[in-house]
């Protein structure tokens, strides 16, 4: 990707991140596959996961997600994953600005970054994405992780 502009490189990694995340949505209850529920609660873990994946991918590609192109890539990725919530993308990115004070966001960031690292090393799918939408899946994944340690 060195011949491409920074914007084009971010576009490429955003496309790949979407291609990695999108197939996992089949494991997520369609009623829960939202960043904001009917009560207005933001799924901070899922939001952090998206950020974690894109941030890890950016680092892998020698890019900085804090650059203007990185912020645009984050907006684009969230909008592509949640097209029905595209009008709220700015609000979601605003939540990420205070992520150090948000344990659920940081949990998601760590999960997403770990999943992307495993993908880059072993080409394993991003299996933790569905756990951001289901406490039951998260519990089962944690049990499995403890069992395999």
Buried (B, 14 or more C-beta within 10 A) or exposed (E): EEEEEBBEBBBBBBBBBBEBBEEBEEBBEEEEBBBBEEEEEBBBBBBBBBBBBBBBBBBEBEBEBEBEBBBBBBBBBBBBBBEEBEEBBEEBBEBBEEBEEBEBBBBBBBBBBBBBBBBEEEEEEBBBBBBBBBEEBBEEBEEEEEEEE
